[in-house]
Each structure stands twice: as C-alpha cells, then as structure tokens.
Amino acid sequence: MDTAIVETNRCFVCGNRAVLEVPLEGLRAWQNGELIQVALPEMSAGERELLISGVHEHCWAQMVREDEEDEDE
C-alpha cells in the first residue's frame, strides 16, 4: 500500500503541527470529495480530525474540559 506523508495545519489550541502517514488512495479519495470516514476508515477519528482541522485529540479534550468548567460556573 502506498502512503503519503501529510503535514497538518497548525492546531489553533497549541499552535503545533503534526505529521501523519496516510494511505495514498484514501487521501486522494478524500481530496476528491469522498467523506473522510469513508475514504480513510483505517484511521482513528482523532487522526481524521487532525487532517481536517489540525487540532490534536488531546487539544480537543482540553477544549471540552474548559467548556464544561465554564458551564459549571
């Protein structure tokens, strides 16, 4: 299976980028309009979100915690 190395956008929470190895056929399908979960089912939801938005899984968790804390106040 051919793969591509993809550098993500900067995460708007921490400002860092990530680098992922992605199946080339799935990447092309996604770039051509296929839903990412259909094009890249072997990747985790967190990895797919990282490709879409650049936000790391742990950064999403941090935002959710902060939102829940704000709701409790």
C-alpha positions in Angstrom: 0.0 0.0 0.0 1.4 3.4 -1.0 1.3 6.1 1.6 1.8 9.9 1.7 3.3 12.0 4.5 1.0 14.8 5.3 1.8 17.9 7.5 -1.3 19.2 9.1 -2.4 22.8 9.6 -1.4 24.5 12.8 -3.6 23.5 15.8 -5.5 26.6 16.9 -5.2 25.4 20.5 -1.5 24.7 20.9 -0.1 26.1 17.7 1.8 22.9 16.7 1.6 20.9 13.5 1.5 17.2 13.2 2.8 14.8 10.5 0.8 11.8 9.6 1.4 8.8 7.2 -1.8 8.4 5.3 -2.9 5.7 2.7 -2.4 7.5 -0.6 -5.5 6.1 -2.3 -7.7 7.2 0.7 -6.1 10.6 0.8 -6.8 11.1 -2.9 -10.4 10.0 -2.5 -11.0 12.4 0.4 -9.3 15.3 -1.6 -11.7 14.5 -4.4 -14.8 14.8 -2.2 -15.3 11.5 -0.5 -16.3 11.7 3.1 -13.1 11.3 5.2 -14.6 8.4 7.3 -15.3 6.5 4.1 -12.0 7.4 2.4 -9.8 6.6 5.4 -11.7 4.2 7.6 -8.4 2.7 8.9 -7.5 5.9 10.6 -8.9 6.8 14.0 -11.5 9.6 14.4 -8.8 11.7 16.1 -6.4 11.2 13.2 -9.1 12.1 10.7 -10.0 15.3 12.7 -6.3 16.2 12.8 -6.2 16.0 9.0 -9.4 18.1 8.7 -8.7 20.8 11.2 -5.2 20.4 12.5 -6.5 20.1 16.1 -4.9 17.3 18.1 -7.0 14.8 20.1 -5.6 16.0 23.4 -6.3 19.6 22.5 -10.0 18.8 21.7 -10.2 17.1 25.1 -8.8 20.2 26.7 -11.3 22.4 25.0 -14.2 20.2 26.1 -13.0 20.2 29.7 -12.7 24.0 29.6 -16.3 24.3 28.1 -17.6 22.0 30.8 -15.9 24.1 33.5 -17.4 27.3 32.1 -20.9 25.7 32.2 -20.5 24.8 35.8 -19.7 28.3 36.9 
